Amino acid sequence: MFSKISEKKFSENWGGKREGSGRKTKYEKTKVMRIPEKYSEVIKALIEHLDQTAELDQNYKPVESDPVFIRSLKDKKQDITFKTSPKS
């Protein structure tokens, strides 16, 4: 009672790291960072704000994000906003 999968012979190239494999990013180069877990939503909000304002040029007024509520590492309440000002 063997399945077809167990009978299939896999090549030696099966799995592992391969050049060009994996999901492609919509950004340029990316960087892995360790951040405090409580700041993850703020970082996501910053990236979203930057994506939404990527097309701004000098013909637009500065754009400010909605506030994102967080608690600091010392547990203080904070509202964080981001402002993008186009430069010529």
C-alpha positions as CSV (number, residue, x, y, z in Angstrom):
1,M,0.0,0.0,0.0
2,F,2.6,2.6,-1.2
3,S,1.5,5.9,-2.6
4,K,2.7,7.1,-5.9
5,I,4.7,9.8,-4.2
6,S,6.8,7.4,-2.1
7,E,7.6,5.4,-5.3
8,K,8.8,8.6,-7.1
9,K,12.5,9.1,-7.2
10,F,13.6,12.6,-6.5
11,S,16.6,14.1,-8.1
12,E,19.5,15.2,-5.9
13,N,18.7,18.8,-6.7
14,W,15.4,18.5,-4.8
15,G,15.0,21.1,-2.1
16,G,17.6,23.3,-0.5
17,K,18.8,26.8,-1.5
18,R,18.9,27.5,-5.2
19,E,19.9,30.6,-7.1
20,G,16.9,32.6,-8.2
21,S,14.4,30.6,-6.2
22,G,11.9,32.0,-3.8
23,R,9.4,34.8,-3.7
24,K,10.5,38.0,-5.4
25,T,10.2,41.3,-3.5
26,K,8.3,44.3,-4.8
27,Y,11.0,46.4,-3.2
28,E,14.7,46.8,-4.0
29,K,17.1,45.0,-1.7
30,T,15.6,44.0,1.7
31,K,17.1,43.7,5.1
32,V,16.2,41.4,8.0
33,M,16.1,43.1,11.4
34,R,15.1,42.2,14.9
35,I,12.7,44.7,16.4
36,P,10.6,44.7,19.6
37,E,7.4,42.8,18.9
38,K,5.3,45.8,20.1
39,Y,6.8,48.0,17.3
40,S,5.9,45.7,14.5
41,E,2.5,47.4,13.7
42,V,4.2,50.8,13.6
43,I,6.9,49.5,11.1
44,K,4.1,48.0,8.9
45,A,2.2,51.3,9.0
46,L,5.4,53.2,8.0
47,I,6.0,50.9,5.0
48,E,2.3,51.2,4.0
49,H,2.5,55.0,4.3
50,L,5.7,55.1,2.1
51,D,4.0,52.8,-0.5
52,Q,0.9,55.1,-0.6
53,T,3.0,58.3,-1.0
54,A,5.6,56.9,-3.4
55,E,4.2,58.9,-6.4
56,L,4.2,62.3,-4.6
57,D,6.2,65.1,-6.3
58,Q,6.5,68.8,-5.8
59,N,3.0,69.4,-7.1
60,Y,1.5,67.8,-4.0
61,K,1.2,69.0,-0.4
62,P,2.8,67.0,2.4
63,V,0.8,63.9,3.4
64,E,0.4,62.8,7.0
65,S,-0.6,59.3,8.0
66,D,-3.3,58.4,10.4
67,P,-1.9,58.0,14.0
68,V,-0.8,54.6,15.1
69,F,-1.2,53.9,18.8
70,I,1.6,52.0,20.5
71,R,3.2,51.7,23.9
72,S,6.9,52.5,24.3
73,L,9.3,50.1,25.7
74,K,8.7,51.8,29.1
75,D,5.0,51.2,28.6
76,K,4.1,54.9,27.9
77,K,1.1,55.6,25.5
78,Q,2.1,57.1,22.2
79,D,0.5,58.0,18.9
80,I,2.9,57.8,16.0
81,T,2.3,59.6,12.7
82,F,4.4,59.8,9.5
83,K,4.7,62.8,7.2
84,T,5.9,62.7,3.7
85,S,7.0,66.0,2.2
86,P,7.8,66.0,-1.6
87,K,11.1,67.6,-2.5
88,S,11.9,69.1,-5.9
